[in-house]
Amino acid sequence: MQTGMRFATIIVPMLIAFAVSAVSGKYLIPYLRRIKAGQTEREYGLESHLSKTGTPNMGGLMILLGMAAACLIFAGRCGEVIPVLILTVGFGAIGFADDYLKVIKKRSDGLSVKQKLILQIVVGLLFFLYVREINHIPLTMKVPFAAGVSLDLGFMTIPALLFILVGTVNGTNFTDGVDGLASCVTVAVALFFTICAQMSGSGTAAAGGAMIGALLGFLLYNAYPAKVFMGDTGSLALGGFVAGMAFMLQIPLYIPIVGFIYLAEVLSVIIQVTYFKKTHGKRIFRMAPIHHHFEKGGWSEVRVVAVFTIVTVILCAVGLLGYWI
């Protein structure tokens, strides 16, 4: 494929997804207000976040619409976008069900932890089956900074990949707690995967461009002060996208590097809860997930987003170095 055409498969999906995401916000946000699909902030949370109560939730639909529109248009010439779209929309659907129960049906807990886990595993297994049987992509994993070296876990491959998948998805979910944070961090991560796809000649580059465009369109409304939140509809979809791109490019071992913020968010919650139980009430962090720890320390939401995004950009550069050599 000529160089110009290869770049077009990134730029055109990005522009399509941006347009769909941005325009859909004009109609979706007022609709979410009308049906009272508003965010409810916890009284024991950050005082600065109490003013967010009532802000429309489920804005992740904007991201899914933009992503899906661009990927479906390019599916004919870039078939690799389909499994990425399946995982993104699949997890977005799980998040939507959770949001719907919490926001529309006013069931505070939404889906149970067990229900979420079962649904995530089912979607993950369908994805791996599709990738192996339809796309014929091996489920081996390239080792960072080791050219030509791949890791094959044999019969433990599927359990290991499911663990990575569920961990990634829940990491993006925890990252969504500050205006624009999950979106900005994931734009950087999506750019990393898009560059890797371009370098390897993979059609998933179109999916990467589509996600970047969809997130930029969403950020028009989600940047501080946010007019809409993505909810689990968006945050779980982002996790599905990140994992989908990584599996398609056989680089899930790069996720802890480029997705370090996702990992830090998950670990901060695990550490906080474990330490709290072991010490009967003591805490390591001021508040978890870790972005709230920094807010409690006096950081503004804008600073948290800026610093976390900068860290991600630097680590994506490190990831590219590991992919290149």
Contacts in CASP RR format, 6 or more apart in sequence:
PFRMAT RR
TARGET T0000
AUTHOR 0000-0000-0000
METHOD contacts of the structure
MODEL  1
MQTGMRFATIIVPMLIAFAVSAVSGKYLIPYLRRIKAGQTEREYGLESHL
SKTGTPNMGGLMILLGMAAACLIFAGRCGEVIPVLILTVGFGAIGFADDY
LKVIKKRSDGLSVKQKLILQIVVGLLFFLYVREINHIPLTMKVPFAAGVS
LDLGFMTIPALLFILVGTVNGTNFTDGVDGLASCVTVAVALFFTICAQMS
GSGTAAAGGAMIGALLGFLLYNAYPAKVFMGDTGSLALGGFVAGMAFMLQ
IPLYIPIVGFIYLAEVLSVIIQVTYFKKTHGKRIFRMAPIHHHFEKGGWS
EVRVVAVFTIVTVILCAVGLLGYWI
1 9 0 8 1.000
1 201 0 8 1.000
6 198 0 8 1.000
6 201 0 8 1.000
6 205 0 8 1.000
7 198 0 8 1.000
9 74 0 8 1.000
9 77 0 8 1.000
9 78 0 8 1.000
9 203 0 8 1.000
9 205 0 8 1.000
9 206 0 8 1.000
10 194 0 8 1.000
10 198 0 8 1.000
10 205 0 8 1.000
10 206 0 8 1.000
10 208 0 8 1.000
10 209 0 8 1.000
11 209 0 8 1.000
12 70 0 8 1.000
12 74 0 8 1.000
13 70 0 8 1.000
13 71 0 8 1.000
13 73 0 8 1.000
13 74 0 8 1.000
13 206 0 8 1.000
13 207 0 8 1.000
13 208 0 8 1.000
13 209 0 8 1.000
13 210 0 8 1.000
13 213 0 8 1.000
14 70 0 8 1.000
14 208 0 8 1.000
14 209 0 8 1.000
14 210 0 8 1.000
14 212 0 8 1.000
14 213 0 8 1.000
14 216 0 8 1.000
15 213 0 8 1.000
16 66 0 8 1.000
16 69 0 8 1.000
16 70 0 8 1.000
16 73 0 8 1.000
16 210 0 8 1.000
17 66 0 8 1.000
17 67 0 8 1.000
17 69 0 8 1.000
17 70 0 8 1.000
17 209 0 8 1.000
17 210 0 8 1.000
17 211 0 8 1.000
17 212 0 8 1.000
17 213 0 8 1.000
17 214 0 8 1.000
17 217 0 8 1.000
18 66 0 8 1.000
18 213 0 8 1.000
18 214 0 8 1.000
18 216 0 8 1.000
18 217 0 8 1.000
20 65 0 8 1.000
20 66 0 8 1.000
20 69 0 8 1.000
20 70 0 8 1.000
20 214 0 8 1.000
21 62 0 8 1.000
21 63 0 8 1.000
21 65 0 8 1.000
21 66 0 8 1.000
21 213 0 8 1.000
21 214 0 8 1.000
21 215 0 8 1.000
21 216 0 8 1.000
21 217 0 8 1.000
21 218 0 8 1.000
22 217 0 8 1.000
22 220 0 8 1.000
24 61 0 8 1.000
24 62 0 8 1.000
24 65 0 8 1.000
24 66 0 8 1.000
25 59 0 8 1.000
25 62 0 8 1.000
25 221 0 8 1.000
25 228 0 8 1.000
28 59 0 8 1.000
28 61 0 8 1.000
28 62 0 8 1.000
28 228 0 8 1.000
29 56 0 8 1.000
29 59 0 8 1.000
29 221 0 8 1.000
29 227 0 8 1.000
29 228 0 8 1.000
32 38 0 8 1.000
32 56 0 8 1.000
32 57 0 8 1.000
32 58 0 8 1.000
32 59 0 8 1.000
32 228 0 8 1.000
33 56 0 8 1.000
35 104 0 8 1.000
37 56 0 8 1.000
37 57 0 8 1.000
37 58 0 8 1.000
37 99 0 8 1.000
37 103 0 8 1.000
37 104 0 8 1.000
38 53 0 8 1.000
38 54 0 8 1.000
38 55 0 8 1.000
38 56 0 8 1.000
38 57 0 8 1.000
38 103 0 8 1.000
39 52 0 8 1.000
39 53 0 8 1.000
39 54 0 8 1.000
39 55 0 8 1.000
39 56 0 8 1.000
39 57 0 8 1.000
39 103 0 8 1.000
39 229 0 8 1.000
40 53 0 8 1.000
40 54 0 8 1.000
41 49 0 8 1.000
41 50 0 8 1.000
41 52 0 8 1.000
41 53 0 8 1.000
43 50 0 8 1.000
45 287 0 8 1.000
45 292 0 8 1.000
46 287 0 8 1.000
46 292 0 8 1.000
46 295 0 8 1.000
46 296 0 8 1.000
48 295 0 8 1.000
48 301 0 8 1.000
52 226 0 8 1.000
52 229 0 8 1.000
55 226 0 8 1.000
55 227 0 8 1.000
55 228 0 8 1.000
55 229 0 8 1.000
56 227 0 8 1.000
56 228 0 8 1.000
56 229 0 8 1.000
57 99 0 8 1.000
57 103 0 8 1.000
57 228 0 8 1.000
57 229 0 8 1.000
57 231 0 8 1.000
58 96 0 8 1.000
58 99 0 8 1.000
58 100 0 8 1.000
58 103 0 8 1.000
58 229 0 8 1.000
58 230 0 8 1.000
58 231 0 8 1.000
58 233 0 8 1.000
59 218 0 8 1.000
59 222 0 8 1.000
59 228 0 8 1.000
59 229 0 8 1.000
59 230 0 8 1.000
59 231 0 8 1.000
59 233 0 8 1.000
59 234 0 8 1.000
60 92 0 8 1.000
60 218 0 8 1.000
60 230 0 8 1.000
60 231 0 8 1.000
60 233 0 8 1.000
60 234 0 8 1.000
60 237 0 8 1.000
61 96 0 8 1.000
61 233 0 8 1.000
61 234 0 8 1.000
62 214 0 8 1.000
62 217 0 8 1.000
62 218 0 8 1.000
62 221 0 8 1.000
62 228 0 8 1.000
63 211 0 8 1.000
63 214 0 8 1.000
63 215 0 8 1.000
63 218 0 8 1.000
63 230 0 8 1.000
63 234 0 8 1.000
63 237 0 8 1.000
63 238 0 8 1.000
64 88 0 8 1.000
64 89 0 8 1.000
64 92 0 8 1.000
64 214 0 8 1.000
64 233 0 8 1.000
64 234 0 8 1.000
64 237 0 8 1.000
65 214 0 8 1.000
66 210 0 8 1.000
66 213 0 8 1.000
66 214 0 8 1.000
67 85 0 8 1.000
67 88 0 8 1.000
67 89 0 8 1.000
67 207 0 8 1.000
67 210 0 8 1.000
67 211 0 8 1.000
67 214 0 8 1.000
67 237 0 8 1.000
67 241 0 8 1.000
68 85 0 8 1.000
68 89 0 8 1.000
70 206 0 8 1.000
70 209 0 8 1.000
70 210 0 8 1.000
70 213 0 8 1.000
70 214 0 8 1.000
71 81 0 8 1.000
71 82 0 8 1.000
71 84 0 8 1.000
71 85 0 8 1.000
71 206 0 8 1.000
71 207 0 8 1.000
71 210 0 8 1.000
72 85 0 8 1.000
74 81 0 8 1.000
74 206 0 8 1.000
74 210 0 8 1.000
75 81 0 8 1.000
75 82 0 8 1.000
75 85 0 8 1.000
78 203 0 8 1.000
78 204 0 8 1.000
78 205 0 8 1.000
78 206 0 8 1.000
78 207 0 8 1.000
79 203 0 8 1.000
80 135 0 8 1.000
80 202 0 8 1.000
80 203 0 8 1.000
80 204 0 8 1.000
80 206 0 8 1.000
80 207 0 8 1.000
80 248 0 8 1.000
81 203 0 8 1.000
81 204 0 8 1.000
81 206 0 8 1.000
81 207 0 8 1.000
81 210 0 8 1.000
82 130 0 8 1.000
83 127 0 8 1.000
83 130 0 8 1.000
83 131 0 8 1.000
83 134 0 8 1.000
83 135 0 8 1.000
83 244 0 8 1.000
83 248 0 8 1.000
84 204 0 8 1.000
84 207 0 8 1.000
84 208 0 8 1.000
84 241 0 8 1.000
84 244 0 8 1.000
84 245 0 8 1.000
84 248 0 8 1.000
85 207 0 8 1.000
86 126 0 8 1.000
86 127 0 8 1.000
86 130 0 8 1.000
87 123 0 8 1.000
87 124 0 8 1.000
87 127 0 8 1.000
87 240 0 8 1.000
87 241 0 8 1.000
87 243 0 8 1.000
87 244 0 8 1.000
87 247 0 8 1.000
88 207 0 8 1.000
88 211 0 8 1.000
88 237 0 8 1.000
88 238 0 8 1.000
88 239 0 8 1.000
88 240 0 8 1.000
88 241 0 8 1.000
88 244 0 8 1.000
89 237 0 8 1.000
90 123 0 8 1.000
90 237 0 8 1.000
90 240 0 8 1.000
91 120 0 8 1.000
91 123 0 8 1.000
91 169 0 8 1.000
91 236 0 8 1.000
91 237 0 8 1.000
91 239 0 8 1.000
91 240 0 8 1.000
92 232 0 8 1.000
92 233 0 8 1.000
92 234 0 8 1.000
92 236 0 8 1.000
92 237 0 8 1.000
92 240 0 8 1.000
94 111 0 8 1.000
94 116 0 8 1.000
94 119 0 8 1.000
94 120 0 8 1.000
94 123 0 8 1.000
94 232 0 8 1.000
94 236 0 8 1.000
95 111 0 8 1.000
95 231 0 8 1.000
95 232 0 8 1.000
95 233 0 8 1.000
95 234 0 8 1.000
95 235 0 8 1.000
95 236 0 8 1.000
95 237 0 8 1.000
96 232 0 8 1.000
96 233 0 8 1.000
97 111 0 8 1.000
97 119 0 8 1.000
98 110 0 8 1.000
98 111 0 8 1.000
98 116 0 8 1.000
98 232 0 8 1.000
98 236 0 8 1.000
99 231 0 8 1.000
99 232 0 8 1.000
99 233 0 8 1.000
101 107 0 8 1.000
101 109 0 8 1.000
101 110 0 8 1.000
101 111 0 8 1.000
102 108 0 8 1.000
102 109 0 8 1.000
102 110 0 8 1.000
111 119 0 8 1.000
117 166 0 8 1.000
120 165 0 8 1.000
120 166 0 8 1.000
120 169 0 8 1.000
121 162 0 8 1.000
121 166 0 8 1.000
124 162 0 8 1.000
124 165 0 8 1.000
125 158 0 8 1.000
125 162 0 8 1.000
127 244 0 8 1.000
127 247 0 8 1.000
128 139 0 8 1.000
128 158 0 8 1.000
128 161 0 8 1.000
128 247 0 8 1.000
131 137 0 8 1.000
131 139 0 8 1.000
131 247 0 8 1.000
131 248 0 8 1.000
132 138 0 8 1.000
132 139 0 8 1.000
135 248 0 8 1.000
137 247 0 8 1.000
137 248 0 8 1.000
137 250 0 8 1.000
138 250 0 8 1.000
139 157 0 8 1.000
139 158 0 8 1.000
139 161 0 8 1.000
139 247 0 8 1.000
140 150 0 8 1.000
140 151 0 8 1.000
140 152 0 8 1.000
140 157 0 8 1.000
140 250 0 8 1.000
141 150 0 8 1.000
141 151 0 8 1.000
141 152 0 8 1.000
141 153 0 8 1.000
141 250 0 8 1.000
141 251 0 8 1.000
141 252 0 8 1.000
141 253 0 8 1.000
142 148 0 8 1.000
142 149 0 8 1.000
142 150 0 8 1.000
142 151 0 8 1.000
142 250 0 8 1.000
142 251 0 8 1.000
142 253 0 8 1.000
142 254 0 8 1.000
142 323 0 8 1.000
143 149 0 8 1.000
143 150 0 8 1.000
143 151 0 8 1.000
143 253 0 8 1.000
144 251 0 8 1.000
144 253 0 8 1.000
144 254 0 8 1.000
144 257 0 8 1.000
144 319 0 8 1.000
144 322 0 8 1.000
144 323 0 8 1.000
145 321 0 8 1.000
145 322 0 8 1.000
145 325 0 8 1.000
147 325 0 8 1.000
150 250 0 8 1.000
151 253 0 8 1.000
153 160 0 8 1.000
161 247 0 8 1.000
161 252 0 8 1.000
164 243 0 8 1.000
164 246 0 8 1.000
164 252 0 8 1.000
164 255 0 8 1.000
165 240 0 8 1.000
165 243 0 8 1.000
165 247 0 8 1.000
167 266 0 8 1.000
168 239 0 8 1.000
168 240 0 8 1.000
168 242 0 8 1.000
168 243 0 8 1.000
168 246 0 8 1.000
168 255 0 8 1.000
168 262 0 8 1.000
169 236 0 8 1.000
169 239 0 8 1.000
169 240 0 8 1.000
169 243 0 8 1.000
170 266 0 8 1.000
171 239 0 8 1.000
171 262 0 8 1.000
171 263 0 8 1.000
171 265 0 8 1.000
171 266 0 8 1.000
172 182 0 8 1.000
172 186 0 8 1.000
172 235 0 8 1.000
172 236 0 8 1.000
172 238 0 8 1.000
172 239 0 8 1.000
172 240 0 8 1.000
172 242 0 8 1.000
172 262 0 8 1.000
173 232 0 8 1.000
173 235 0 8 1.000
173 236 0 8 1.000
173 239 0 8 1.000
174 262 0 8 1.000
174 265 0 8 1.000
174 266 0 8 1.000
174 268 0 8 1.000
174 269 0 8 1.000
174 289 0 8 1.000
175 181 0 8 1.000
175 182 0 8 1.000
175 185 0 8 1.000
175 235 0 8 1.000
175 261 0 8 1.000
175 262 0 8 1.000
175 265 0 8 1.000
175 289 0 8 1.000
175 291 0 8 1.000
176 182 0 8 1.000
176 229 0 8 1.000
176 230 0 8 1.000
176 231 0 8 1.000
176 234 0 8 1.000
176 235 0 8 1.000
176 238 0 8 1.000
177 289 0 8 1.000
177 291 0 8 1.000
177 292 0 8 1.000
178 291 0 8 1.000
178 295 0 8 1.000
178 301 0 8 1.000
178 304 0 8 1.000
178 305 0 8 1.000
179 222 0 8 1.000
179 223 0 8 1.000
179 224 0 8 1.000
179 225 0 8 1.000
179 226 0 8 1.000
179 301 0 8 1.000
179 305 0 8 1.000
180 219 0 8 1.000
180 222 0 8 1.000
180 223 0 8 1.000
180 224 0 8 1.000
180 226 0 8 1.000
180 305 0 8 1.000
181 291 0 8 1.000
181 301 0 8 1.000
181 304 0 8 1.000
181 305 0 8 1.000
181 308 0 8 1.000
182 230 0 8 1.000
182 234 0 8 1.000
182 235 0 8 1.000
182 238 0 8 1.000
183 215 0 8 1.000
183 218 0 8 1.000
183 219 0 8 1.000
183 222 0 8 1.000
183 230 0 8 1.000
184 219 0 8 1.000
184 305 0 8 1.000
184 308 0 8 1.000
184 309 0 8 1.000
185 259 0 8 1.000
185 261 0 8 1.000
185 262 0 8 1.000
185 308 0 8 1.000
185 309 0 8 1.000
185 312 0 8 1.000
186 211 0 8 1.000
186 215 0 8 1.000
186 238 0 8 1.000
186 241 0 8 1.000
186 242 0 8 1.000
187 212 0 8 1.000
187 215 0 8 1.000
187 216 0 8 1.000
187 219 0 8 1.000
187 309 0 8 1.000
188 258 0 8 1.000
188 309 0 8 1.000
188 312 0 8 1.000
188 313 0 8 1.000
188 316 0 8 1.000
189 242 0 8 1.000
189 258 0 8 1.000
189 259 0 8 1.000
189 312 0 8 1.000
189 316 0 8 1.000
190 208 0 8 1.000
190 209 0 8 1.000
190 211 0 8 1.000
190 212 0 8 1.000
190 215 0 8 1.000
190 241 0 8 1.000
190 242 0 8 1.000
190 245 0 8 1.000
191 212 0 8 1.000
191 316 0 8 1.000
192 254 0 8 1.000
192 258 0 8 1.000
192 316 0 8 1.000
192 319 0 8 1.000
192 320 0 8 1.000
193 204 0 8 1.000
193 208 0 8 1.000
193 242 0 8 1.000
193 245 0 8 1.000
193 246 0 8 1.000
193 249 0 8 1.000
194 205 0 8 1.000
194 208 0 8 1.000
194 209 0 8 1.000
194 212 0 8 1.000
195 320 0 8 1.000
196 202 0 8 1.000
196 249 0 8 1.000
196 251 0 8 1.000
196 320 0 8 1.000
196 323 0 8 1.000
197 203 0 8 1.000
197 204 0 8 1.000
197 205 0 8 1.000
197 207 0 8 1.000
197 208 0 8 1.000
197 245 0 8 1.000
197 249 0 8 1.000
198 205 0 8 1.000
199 323 0 8 1.000
199 324 0 8 1.000
200 249 0 8 1.000
202 248 0 8 1.000
202 249 0 8 1.000
204 245 0 8 1.000
204 248 0 8 1.000
204 249 0 8 1.000
207 241 0 8 1.000
207 245 0 8 1.000
208 241 0 8 1.000
208 245 0 8 1.000
211 241 0 8 1.000
218 230 0 8 1.000
221 227 0 8 1.000
221 228 0 8 1.000
222 228 0 8 1.000
222 229 0 8 1.000
222 230 0 8 1.000
224 301 0 8 1.000
224 302 0 8 1.000
224 305 0 8 1.000
230 238 0 8 1.000
239 262 0 8 1.000
242 255 0 8 1.000
242 259 0 8 1.000
242 262 0 8 1.000
243 252 0 8 1.000
243 255 0 8 1.000
246 252 0 8 1.000
246 254 0 8 1.000
246 255 0 8 1.000
251 323 0 8 1.000
254 319 0 8 1.000
254 322 0 8 1.000
254 323 0 8 1.000
255 262 0 8 1.000
255 263 0 8 1.000
256 263 0 8 1.000
257 315 0 8 1.000
257 318 0 8 1.000
257 319 0 8 1.000
258 312 0 8 1.000
258 315 0 8 1.000
258 316 0 8 1.000
258 319 0 8 1.000
259 312 0 8 1.000
259 315 0 8 1.000
260 311 0 8 1.000
260 312 0 8 1.000
260 315 0 8 1.000
261 308 0 8 1.000
261 311 0 8 1.000
261 312 0 8 1.000
264 290 0 8 1.000
265 289 0 8 1.000
265 290 0 8 1.000
265 291 0 8 1.000
266 289 0 8 1.000
268 285 0 8 1.000
268 288 0 8 1.000
268 289 0 8 1.000
268 290 0 8 1.000
268 293 0 8 1.000
269 288 0 8 1.000
269 289 0 8 1.000
271 284 0 8 1.000
271 285 0 8 1.000
271 288 0 8 1.000
272 283 0 8 1.000
272 284 0 8 1.000
272 285 0 8 1.000
272 288 0 8 1.000
273 288 0 8 1.000
275 282 0 8 1.000
275 283 0 8 1.000
275 284 0 8 1.000
276 282 0 8 1.000
276 283 0 8 1.000
285 292 0 8 1.000
285 293 0 8 1.000
286 292 0 8 1.000
286 293 0 8 1.000
286 296 0 8 1.000
286 297 0 8 1.000
287 293 0 8 1.000
287 295 0 8 1.000
287 296 0 8 1.000
291 304 0 8 1.000
291 308 0 8 1.000
294 303 0 8 1.000
294 304 0 8 1.000
294 307 0 8 1.000
295 301 0 8 1.000
295 304 0 8 1.000
299 307 0 8 1.000
END
